[in-house]
């Protein structure tokens, strides 16, 4: 691909889902989602970020496969899978995602089915970009947000849980967001990656190497 396809003057600021599907692959890959039709451009990160997202998707699938015999639920893992909020023109593509199993005739993944959403951070990610994303995830009620740093020496994974806004606040103070994410666990590459929710899992450290 020569140059950045996002500089093409013919590209609109807003797209419908049908228009998005009709885009050339090299342009569609540069779009991170549609915010009620408004195009959200992806910020390109290092190649190791892409490898990290694939590793985590595969690791989540393996972790669920190992845990499913003792769990009543059913989950599927994907990477770069659009998750839909209120309409077809309102979606985001997280780097990796775990969601409740859908029926064979369901093609779209609604945010209401998502259990874990994950992003591999890049130096090009702005604070505003990430706040916008996590706000949408929280408003949709997605219970777990994993924030991943892909450093030159390995992965750092922070698990964030969706919590209601604090109830003990000064009189007259109303939070802007009723729900928000709080960090509850952090893995820095030492030993296997173990946690107990949304199901008990242990991911061997070797599965996250890249």
C-alpha positions as CSV (number, residue, x, y, z in Angstrom):
1,X,0.0,0.0,0.0
2,X,1.4,3.4,-1.0
3,X,0.8,6.3,1.3
4,X,-2.0,6.6,3.8
5,X,-5.5,5.8,2.3
6,X,-7.1,8.1,4.9
7,X,-5.8,11.1,3.1
8,X,-8.1,10.5,0.1
9,X,-10.3,13.6,-0.2
10,X,-13.2,11.4,-1.4
11,X,-13.6,9.7,2.0
12,X,-16.5,11.1,4.0
13,X,-16.5,11.9,7.7
14,X,-19.6,9.7,8.2
15,X,-20.4,6.3,6.8
16,X,-23.3,3.9,7.0
17,X,-22.7,0.2,7.7
18,X,-23.3,-0.6,4.1
19,X,-20.8,2.0,2.9
20,X,-18.3,0.7,5.3
21,X,-18.7,-2.9,4.0
22,X,-18.2,-1.5,0.5
23,X,-14.8,0.1,1.3
24,X,-11.6,-1.4,-0.1
25,X,-9.9,-3.7,2.4
26,X,-6.9,-1.5,2.8
27,X,-9.1,1.4,3.9
28,X,-11.5,-0.6,6.0
29,X,-8.6,-1.9,8.0
30,X,-7.7,1.6,8.9
31,X,-11.1,2.2,10.5
32,X,-11.4,1.3,14.2
33,X,-15.2,1.8,14.3
34,X,-18.2,4.0,13.6
35,X,-19.4,6.3,16.4
36,X,-23.1,6.5,15.4
37,X,-21.8,6.8,11.8
38,X,-18.8,9.0,12.5
39,X,-15.6,7.4,11.3
40,X,-13.0,6.5,14.0
41,X,-9.6,6.0,12.4
42,X,-7.3,3.3,13.9
43,X,-3.9,4.4,15.0
44,X,-1.2,2.1,13.6
45,X,1.0,0.5,16.3
46,X,4.2,-1.6,16.1
47,X,4.0,-5.0,14.6
48,X,4.4,-6.5,18.1
49,X,1.0,-5.1,19.0
50,X,-0.6,-7.2,16.3
51,X,1.2,-10.3,17.5
52,X,0.2,-9.5,21.1
53,X,-3.5,-9.3,20.1
54,X,-3.4,-12.6,18.3
55,X,-1.6,-14.2,21.3
56,X,-4.2,-13.0,23.7
57,X,-7.1,-14.1,21.5
58,X,-5.6,-17.6,21.3
59,X,-4.8,-17.7,25.0
60,X,-8.4,-16.7,25.9
61,X,-9.7,-19.4,23.7
62,X,-7.4,-22.0,25.2
63,X,-8.2,-20.8,28.7
64,X,-11.9,-21.2,28.1
65,X,-11.4,-24.6,26.5
66,X,-9.6,-25.8,29.7
67,X,-12.2,-24.3,32.1
68,X,-15.4,-25.1,30.3
69,X,-16.0,-28.5,31.9
70,X,-16.5,-26.8,35.2
71,X,-18.5,-23.8,34.0
72,X,-22.1,-23.4,32.8
73,X,-21.4,-20.7,30.3
74,X,-20.1,-20.7,26.7
75,X,-17.6,-18.2,25.3
76,X,-15.9,-17.5,22.0
77,X,-12.8,-15.4,21.4
78,X,-11.9,-13.2,18.4
79,X,-9.6,-10.4,17.4
80,X,-10.6,-7.3,15.4
81,X,-14.2,-8.4,15.8
82,X,-16.7,-5.5,15.5
83,X,-19.0,-5.2,18.5
84,X,-22.2,-3.3,18.1
85,X,-23.8,-0.9,20.5
86,X,-27.1,0.8,19.4
87,X,-27.1,0.2,15.6
88,X,-25.1,-1.1,12.7
89,X,-23.4,2.2,12.3
90,X,-22.3,2.2,16.0
91,X,-19.5,-0.2,16.6
92,X,-15.9,-0.6,17.7
93,X,-13.3,-3.1,16.8
94,X,-11.3,-4.0,20.0
95,X,-7.9,-5.7,19.5
96,X,-9.3,-8.9,21.1
97,X,-12.7,-9.9,22.7
98,X,-14.3,-12.7,24.6
99,X,-18.1,-13.0,24.2
100,X,-21.0,-15.3,25.0
101,X,-21.6,-17.9,22.4
102,X,-24.1,-16.9,19.7
103,X,-26.4,-19.0,17.7
104,X,-25.4,-20.1,14.2
105,X,-27.6,-17.6,12.5
106,X,-26.4,-14.6,14.5
107,X,-23.7,-12.8,12.5
108,X,-23.2,-9.7,14.6
109,X,-21.7,-9.6,18.1
110,X,-23.8,-7.2,20.3
111,X,-22.0,-5.4,23.1
112,X,-24.4,-7.0,25.5
113,X,-22.9,-10.4,24.8
114,X,-19.3,-9.3,25.4
115,X,-17.5,-10.4,28.6
116,X,-13.9,-9.2,28.0
117,X,-12.8,-6.4,25.7
118,X,-9.1,-5.8,25.3
119,X,-6.8,-3.2,23.8
120,X,-3.1,-3.4,23.1
121,X,-1.9,0.2,23.7
122,X,0.3,2.0,21.3
123,X,2.4,5.1,21.7
124,X,0.1,6.7,19.2
125,X,-3.0,6.2,21.3
126,X,-4.2,9.5,22.7
127,X,-5.8,9.8,26.2
128,X,-8.9,11.1,24.5
129,X,-9.1,8.0,22.2
130,X,-8.9,5.6,25.0
131,X,-11.3,7.5,27.2
132,X,-13.8,7.5,24.4
133,X,-13.5,3.8,23.9
134,X,-13.6,2.8,27.6
135,X,-16.6,5.1,28.1
136,X,-18.5,3.3,25.4
137,X,-17.4,-0.1,26.8
138,X,-18.5,0.9,30.3
139,X,-21.8,2.4,29.2
140,X,-22.6,-0.9,27.4
141,X,-22.0,-2.8,30.6
142,X,-19.0,-4.9,29.4
143,X,-17.7,-6.3,32.7
144,X,-14.0,-6.6,32.0
145,X,-11.6,-4.4,30.1
146,X,-8.0,-5.6,29.6
147,X,-5.4,-3.0,28.9
148,X,-2.2,-4.5,27.4
149,X,1.3,-3.0,26.9
150,X,3.4,-4.8,24.4
151,X,7.0,-3.8,25.4
152,X,10.2,-4.9,23.7
153,X,10.7,-7.4,26.5
154,X,7.2,-8.8,26.8
155,X,3.6,-8.1,27.7
156,X,2.1,-6.3,30.7
157,X,-1.6,-7.0,31.2
158,X,-3.9,-5.0,33.5
159,X,-7.4,-6.3,34.3
160,X,-10.0,-3.7,34.9
161,X,-13.4,-4.4,36.3
162,X,-16.6,-2.5,35.7
163,X,-17.7,-0.9,38.9
164,X,-20.5,1.5,39.7
165,X,-19.6,5.1,40.5
166,X,-18.8,5.6,44.2
167,X,-21.9,6.0,46.4
168,X,-20.1,7.9,49.1
169,X,-19.6,11.4,47.6
170,X,-20.2,14.9,48.7
171,X,-23.8,16.1,48.6
172,X,-24.6,17.6,45.2
173,X,-21.8,15.9,43.3
174,X,-23.0,13.9,40.4
175,X,-20.4,11.8,38.5
176,X,-20.3,12.2,34.7
177,X,-20.2,8.5,34.2
178,X,-22.4,6.1,36.3
179,X,-20.0,3.2,35.7
180,X,-16.3,3.1,35.3
181,X,-13.4,0.7,35.2
182,X,-11.0,0.1,38.1
183,X,-7.8,-2.0,38.0
184,X,-8.1,-5.2,40.0
185,X,-5.1,-7.3,38.8
186,X,-1.9,-6.8,36.9
187,X,0.5,-9.4,35.2
188,X,4.0,-8.3,34.4
189,X,5.3,-11.4,32.7
190,X,6.6,-13.2,35.8
191,X,5.2,-16.7,36.1
192,X,1.9,-17.8,34.6
193,X,-1.0,-15.4,34.2
194,X,-3.8,-16.5,36.7
195,X,-7.1,-14.9,37.6
196,X,-10.5,-16.2,38.7
197,X,-13.0,-14.2,36.6
198,X,-15.0,-14.4,34.4
199,X,-14.0,-18.0,35.0
200,X,-10.9,-19.5,36.7
201,X,-8.0,-19.6,34.3
202,X,-4.2,-20.0,34.1
203,X,-2.5,-18.9,30.9
204,X,1.1,-20.3,30.7
205,X,3.6,-17.5,30.3
206,X,5.0,-19.2,27.2
207,X,1.7,-18.7,25.4
208,X,2.0,-14.9,25.6
209,X,5.6,-14.8,24.3
210,X,6.2,-13.1,21.0
